[in-house]
Amino acid sequence: MRAVKATSQADEFASRAEPFRRELIAHCYRMLGSADEAEDLVQETYLRAWRSYATFEGRSSLRVWLYSIATNACLTALDQRKRRALPSGLAGPTGDPDAPPVAAPDIAWLQPIPDSAADWQSADPAAIVAGRESLRLAVIASLQYLPPRQRAVLMLREVLAFPTAEVAAMLDTTTAAVKGMLQRARLRLDEVAPQREKLCEPTEPRAKELLDQYIAGFENADIAALERALRADAAIELVGTSTWFSGRGTCLRFLTHVIGTAGDWRMIPIAANGQPAAAAYRRDGDGVHRAFGIGALTTTDTGITRIVVFGGGADLVAKFGLPPAA
């Protein structure tokens, strides 16, 4: 009978808790800037919750309880983590696009996250847009400048809209402290966040048009197509190196070194961090196109303003459900 009861309780926990997994992954990713660590901490959250489920008294909803466990797990993890960065967060742009990129293996880099791994499913279109915005690479990079508890308060209050009292309970603090941390977080973001402008949603025709131009430019070795797609102030960041370029002319000079000849690249359109993106496969000497990584685009009505390149190879594209060769 004891085994039957345990199985029944496990089934009940799974049916109640599993619907929150994707949104918890998104929350942990916002906190950590790492898709891998977010997955691990959500697993840890569910394990902790299951171990304590028999004593869960229901004073808060199960969702609030899970967020409390996940947030505190993130805060513990962040005690031992360095700030995750993009190349533009380390130094100014690289002046010479003809020089090879400079590897920076000791830096903790931001990781991309597939749209399919994060949750912004809602009947409210505004909620979907807000969910995408909160996962954009520029936003995640800006959040890294906040102390962890301020980051948690900002996410719980402004992205997830938990009441102040619930956030205070999650963090074992007072409502006054939560209000103070939220105010300081907003002020700090105003200092470090880039100027916000209207971006194209990945589903909008203009975003799709620019992604198509980007893909065609690489697959056809067509620098002119890339020039048409890039805005004058466009930037390219090469994650894993300290190298990034600013300005369309400089970016195009760099691209001439990597674009090769027609057929050297194959691209698969995807979505990452609420942004249009492409998985890139480069032709090797044996003629096989093997996974190189992904490029995440920031798109506006006036063109592509930023390309962030993550060169994670087969391991990275696998997280997007793609094969090691195409």
N, C-alpha and C positions, 0 to 999 in steps of 0.2 A: 504493500500500500504506500509506503514511504517513497518508493521509486516512482510509482504512478503519480503521486502528488508532485514530486520534483519535476517530472516530465511535463505535467500540466502547467506548472508555474513557469517553466522555461518557455513553453509555447506561448503562454500569455504575455510574458515579458517581450519575446521576440515580436509578436504581433502588435504590441503597443509601442515599442521603442524603434523598430526598424524604419518606420516611415520618416523618422527624423534624421536618418544617417547622412543623407546628402547635404542637408542644410548645416549639419554639424561639421561636416568636412569643409564646407565653405567658410564657416566661422573660424575653425582652427587655422585654415589657410590664411585668412585675413590677419589673424594674430601672429602667425609664424613666417609667412612668406615662402613656405615650402610645402609643396603638394605631398611629398613623401612623408614628412613629419606630421602633416595634418591627418593623413590616413592612419599612421601609427597611433596618434593620440586619440583619434575617434575609436579605434579598436580598444585602447586602454580605457576610454570612457565607458564603453559598453561592458567591458569586463568588470570594472569597479561597480557600475550600476547593477549588474546582475548579482554580484556578491552581496550587495546591500538591499536588493529588491524586497526580500522578505520583511525587512524592517522599514520599508518606505511607507510613511504614514499618510501621504497624500495631502500634506499641508500646502504644498504648491502643486502645480500640474506636473505631469511626467516630463513634459518638454522643458519647463523651467528647471527642473531637477537635473536633467541631462545637460543643459547648458551650463549650469553651475559646476558640475563635475568637469565638463570639457574646458571651461574657462580657467578653472584653477589648475588643471593639468597643464594647460598652455603656459600659465604664469610660472609654474614650477620649472617647466622646460626652458623658458626664456631666461631663467636665472643663470643658465650655463651656455647661452647662445650669444654669438656676436650679431650685430645688425646685418641683415641681408641687404644686398645692394645691387643696383645696375651700374654699368660703367659710368654713366653720367653722374652718379652720386659720389664718385671718387675724386674726380678732377675735371678740368676743362676738356674740351674736345681735342682730338688728335689733329695736329696741323698737317701732317704729311700722309696722304692716302696711298702713297706709293711704298711706304715702309710696311713691313710685315706686322700684324697685330702682336701686342705684347701680352704674353700669358701672365695670369695672376692667380696661381693655384691656391694661395693662402686666403683668398677672399671667400666669404660666405655669400653665395649668389642667390638672388631671387630665382624661384622656379616658376614656370608657367603651369597653369591648371586647365585641363579640358573643360569646356562648358558643360559637357555631359556629366562631369563628376561633381559639379556644384549645383545647388538648388536655387532656382528662382521661379519655380512653377507657381503660377498664381492666375486667378481669373481676372486680376487687376493689371492692365497693361502698364500702369505707372509703377507697380511693384516689380514687374519684370525688368523694366528699365533701371530702376534703383538697384536691383540685385546685380545686374551687369556692371553698373557704374562702380559699385563697391568692390569689384574684383579686378578692375582694370589695373594694368601694370603700374601706371603712374600713381594711382591711389595706394596700391600695396607698398610701393617704394616710399611714398610719403609717410605712411603709417609706421614705417620702421624707425622714424625719428622720434616717435613718442615713447616715453617710458611704458613698460608693459601694462601697468594698471590703468594708465590713462588710455592706452589703446583699447583695453578691454571695455572700459566705461563708454568710450566713443562708439564702439561697435554695438554694444548691448543697448545703448540708448538710441543712437541715431540711425543705425542700420536695421536693427531688430525691433526697435521701439518697445523694449521692456520698460515698465514703469520704474521710476527712480527707486522706490522702496524695494522692488524685487532685485534690482541690480545691487543695492546695498546689502541685501541678504545674501546674494550670491558671493559677494566679495568680503563678507563679514566686516562691514564698515557702516558708517552712518549715511543718511541721505544728504546731509550737508557736505560730507566728504565727496560723495558721488558728484554733486553739483559743482564742487570746486575742481575736481579732476576733469570734468567735462569742459568747463570753461577754459582751463589751461590747455587741454588738448586742442580745442578749437583755435586758440591763439597760436599755438605752435604750428598747427597745420597751415594757418594763414602765412606763416613765415617761410615754410619750406615747400609748400605745394606749388606746382606750376600754375600759371594763369589758366583758368578753366575756359574752354570754349565749347561750342556745340559740336559734338562728335556724331558721326553716322553710326547707327546701330548696325550690327552685322547682317540683319535681315533687310536693311534698306537697299533699294536699287543702286544708289550711288556707292555704297560700301562694296556691293557685289561687283560693280563695274570696275572699281579701283583694284580689287583683289584679282579680277580677271586680267587686268592690264599688267599687274605685277607678275602673275603666273606666266602670261604670254611672253613678257619681256625676258624672263629667265629661260623658258623652254625654247624660245626662238633666238636667243642671244641678241635681243633687240634693245639696245641701249636707248634708242629713241622712244620706244614704248615706255620704258622706265622713266625717262625724262618727262614725258607727258603726265605720268601718274604722280610724280613727286612734286610737292609744293616747294616754293623757293627756299623756305626755312626748314626743310626736311632734315631729319637726323637718322643715323644708323648706329645702333649699339651692338657690340659683339660680346655677349655674355660669356664669361670665362676668361676674358682678357680685359685689360684696362683701356681698350681702344674703343673710341666712338668718334663719329664724324658729324659735323653740323654744316648745313648749307647744301643746296642741291648740287652745285658744281663739284664740291668735294666728295659728296656721296657718289656721284656718277663716276668720278675718277677711280674711286675704290672699286665700284662695281665692274668696271672694265677689266679689272684683274681677276675677278672670280666668275664672270659670266660664261667664259669659255666660248664654245661654238654651239650652234643649234643642235639640240638633242643631248647635250651634256647633262642637262637637268630635267627632272620630272617633278612636278608639283601636284600635291593633292590638297584641295581646299578644305579647311577645318575651321573651328572656332576655339579660341583660347582666351581666357580672362575676359569674356564678354566682348572680344574683339575679333574681326576677321583675321585669319591666319592661313598659312600654307605649310604643309609638311614637305620638306625638300629631300630629294633623292639625287645623288650625283653619280654619274657614270664612271666606273672604275676602268682600269686597263683591260679587264676581261670582258668589258661591254655590259656588265650588270650594273643597274642603278641601285645603289645601296643608300640606306637612310643616312642623311647628314644631320638633320635637326628640324627645327621649325622657325618660321619668321612670323612674328605677331605684328600686325599693322595697326597704327592709329590713323583713322580716316576721317576726313571732313568733306564738306561740299566742295572745297577748293583743292583737294588732293590729299595724298598720303603725307602726314607730318612726321611720322616716326616708324622705323622698322627695328624691332628688337629681335635679334637672332640668337637662338639657343641651339648650340651644336651638340646635342646629347646623343646623336646617332640612333641606333636601333632601340636602345633602352627607352629613350624619350618618346619616339613615335609609337612605341608599344602602349604607352599610357594613353594614347589617343586612339587605341584600337587598330593600329595600322601595322603592316608587315615590315620586316627588316629590309626587303627589297621590293622594287616596283617595276 
